[in-house]
């Protein structure tokens, strides 16, 4: 049986932050540090994130900066029960619903992964809801899952622009499902405790 899981190696918070600081040339937490530079300067991270279109204008790696106050959220440096370590991030343009992603260490490089389960993005169009690149591909089935009380209204729309104008405010109270995100991460990345 072939295991298609990505590999995540053990790394401390101090060491992953050092790697990021070396990449971007700024100390995390300093006035000049801009989290979206993490992706901007890394070809590997940009490649890893190509599966879903979204803007990195707003890119958060700290719980206190992004408005997700739940104690159980996965934003910031995390160590799961399995030992898997990563930095949980949320990102998106002002006009988009943010997506959740992680940055982890594969033993050689920093890598990125966008979990599907528990995340909020257009599965069919592979883009953030609200993304300008998703005009033609909207995902009614995913919207029906997110908004089960709006199924009748969703069935009335065939045009994405009309639909997106109507549903924009629906996303005001949509939250990530942290338990499903954690399960997706555990199912997609294999942790190796070899330094």
C-alpha positions as CSV (number, residue, x, y, z in Angstrom):
1,X,0.0,0.0,0.0
2,X,1.3,3.4,-1.0
3,X,1.3,6.2,1.7
4,X,0.6,9.5,0.0
5,X,0.8,11.5,3.2
6,X,3.2,14.4,3.4
7,X,6.0,14.1,6.0
8,X,6.3,16.6,8.8
9,X,9.5,16.5,11.0
10,X,9.8,17.6,14.6
11,X,10.8,21.3,15.0
12,X,10.6,23.6,18.0
13,X,8.7,26.9,18.0
14,X,12.1,28.7,18.4
15,X,13.6,26.9,15.4
16,X,10.7,27.3,13.0
17,X,10.5,31.0,13.9
18,X,14.3,31.3,13.3
19,X,13.8,29.8,9.8
20,X,11.1,32.3,9.0
21,X,13.1,35.2,10.3
22,X,16.1,34.1,8.2
23,X,13.8,33.9,5.1
24,X,12.2,37.3,5.5
25,X,15.1,39.1,7.1
26,X,13.0,40.5,10.0
27,X,12.4,39.4,13.6
28,X,8.9,38.0,14.2
29,X,7.1,40.6,16.3
30,X,9.2,43.5,15.2
31,X,7.6,46.5,13.6
32,X,9.0,45.6,10.2
33,X,7.9,42.0,10.2
34,X,5.0,41.3,7.8
35,X,3.7,37.7,7.9
36,X,2.7,37.7,4.2
37,X,6.4,38.0,3.4
38,X,6.8,34.4,4.5
39,X,4.9,33.3,1.3
40,X,6.3,36.1,-0.8
41,X,9.9,35.1,-0.4
42,X,9.5,31.3,-0.6
43,X,9.0,29.6,-3.9
44,X,8.2,26.3,-2.2
45,X,5.4,27.8,-0.1
46,X,3.9,29.6,-3.1
47,X,3.9,26.3,-5.0
48,X,2.3,24.5,-2.1
49,X,-0.5,27.1,-1.9
50,X,-1.4,27.1,-5.6
51,X,-4.2,24.6,-5.1
52,X,-6.5,27.3,-3.8
53,X,-6.6,30.9,-5.2
54,X,-6.6,33.6,-2.5
55,X,-4.9,36.8,-1.8
56,X,-2.2,37.1,0.9
57,X,-2.9,40.8,1.6
58,X,-4.0,39.8,5.1
59,X,-1.9,37.0,6.5
60,X,-2.1,36.1,10.2
61,X,0.1,33.8,12.3
62,X,-0.9,35.0,15.7
63,X,-4.3,34.4,17.4
64,X,-4.5,37.8,18.9
65,X,-4.1,39.6,15.5
66,X,-6.9,38.0,13.5
67,X,-10.2,38.1,15.4
68,X,-10.5,34.3,16.0
69,X,-10.8,34.3,19.8
70,X,-11.9,30.7,20.4
71,X,-9.4,29.1,22.7
72,X,-9.5,25.9,20.6
73,X,-8.4,27.5,17.4
74,X,-5.3,26.3,15.6
75,X,-3.8,29.7,14.8
76,X,-0.2,30.2,15.8
77,X,2.4,27.7,16.7
78,X,0.7,24.3,17.5
79,X,1.7,20.9,18.6
80,X,-0.9,18.2,18.0
81,X,-1.3,15.1,20.2
82,X,0.5,13.2,17.5
83,X,3.6,15.4,18.0
84,X,3.0,17.2,14.7
85,X,4.1,20.8,14.9
86,X,3.1,23.7,12.6
87,X,2.1,27.3,12.4
88,X,-1.6,27.8,11.8
89,X,-2.4,30.8,9.6
90,X,-5.4,32.6,8.2
91,X,-5.2,34.6,5.0
92,X,-7.2,36.4,2.4
93,X,-8.0,39.7,0.8
94,X,-10.3,42.2,2.4
95,X,-13.0,41.1,-0.2
96,X,-12.5,37.4,0.5
97,X,-13.5,35.0,3.3
98,X,-10.3,34.0,4.9
99,X,-8.9,30.5,4.5
100,X,-7.0,28.5,7.0
101,X,-3.6,27.0,6.1
102,X,-0.6,25.6,8.0
103,X,3.2,26.0,7.6
104,X,5.2,23.0,8.7
105,X,8.8,21.7,8.4
106,X,9.4,18.6,6.2
107,X,13.0,18.1,7.4
108,X,14.5,20.2,4.7
109,X,12.1,23.1,3.9
110,X,9.1,25.0,5.2
111,X,6.0,23.7,3.5
112,X,2.4,24.8,3.4
113,X,-0.8,22.8,3.4
114,X,-4.4,23.9,3.0
115,X,-6.8,21.5,4.8
116,X,-10.1,20.9,3.0
117,X,-12.3,19.5,5.8
118,X,-13.4,22.3,8.2
119,X,-12.1,25.0,5.9
120,X,-14.2,27.6,4.1
121,X,-13.4,28.0,0.4
122,X,-15.1,27.2,-2.9
123,X,-14.3,23.5,-3.5
124,X,-15.4,23.5,-7.1
125,X,-13.6,26.8,-8.1
126,X,-10.7,26.1,-5.7
127,X,-10.6,29.6,-4.5
128,X,-11.6,31.8,-1.5
129,X,-15.2,32.8,-1.4
130,X,-15.3,36.4,-2.7
131,X,-12.2,35.8,-4.9
132,X,-12.3,37.7,-8.1
133,X,-11.1,34.6,-9.9
134,X,-14.1,32.5,-9.0
135,X,-16.8,34.2,-11.0
136,X,-17.6,31.2,-13.2
137,X,-17.3,28.4,-10.7
138,X,-19.4,28.5,-7.7
139,X,-20.0,25.5,-5.4
140,X,-23.7,25.3,-4.5
141,X,-23.2,21.9,-2.7
142,X,-20.5,23.4,-0.4
143,X,-22.7,26.5,0.2
144,X,-25.6,24.2,1.1
145,X,-23.4,22.4,3.6
146,X,-22.3,25.8,5.1
147,X,-25.9,27.2,5.0
148,X,-28.4,24.4,5.3
149,X,-31.3,26.8,6.1
150,X,-30.7,28.7,2.8
151,X,-31.0,25.7,0.4
152,X,-34.2,27.0,-1.3
153,X,-32.6,30.4,-1.9
154,X,-29.4,28.8,-3.3
155,X,-31.4,26.7,-5.7
156,X,-32.9,29.9,-7.3
157,X,-29.6,31.2,-8.5
158,X,-27.6,30.2,-11.6
159,X,-25.5,33.3,-11.9
160,X,-22.5,33.6,-9.6
161,X,-22.4,37.4,-9.4
162,X,-26.0,37.5,-8.3
163,X,-25.4,34.6,-5.9
164,X,-22.2,36.1,-4.5
165,X,-23.9,39.5,-3.9
166,X,-26.7,37.8,-2.0
167,X,-24.5,35.5,0.1
168,X,-21.7,37.9,1.1
169,X,-23.3,38.8,4.4
170,X,-24.1,35.1,5.2
171,X,-20.3,34.6,5.8
172,X,-20.2,37.2,8.6
173,X,-20.9,34.4,11.2
174,X,-19.3,31.4,9.4
175,X,-16.4,30.0,11.5
176,X,-13.8,27.4,10.8
177,X,-14.5,23.9,12.2
178,X,-11.3,23.5,14.2
179,X,-12.0,19.8,15.0
180,X,-12.4,18.9,11.3
181,X,-9.3,21.0,10.4
182,X,-7.3,19.1,13.0
183,X,-8.6,15.7,11.7
184,X,-7.7,16.7,8.1
185,X,-4.2,17.8,9.1
186,X,-3.6,14.5,11.0
187,X,-5.0,12.5,8.1
188,X,-2.8,14.3,5.5
189,X,0.5,14.7,7.2
190,X,2.6,12.0,8.8
191,X,4.7,13.0,11.7
192,X,8.3,11.7,12.0
193,X,10.0,12.3,15.3
194,X,13.5,12.3,13.8
195,X,15.6,15.5,14.1
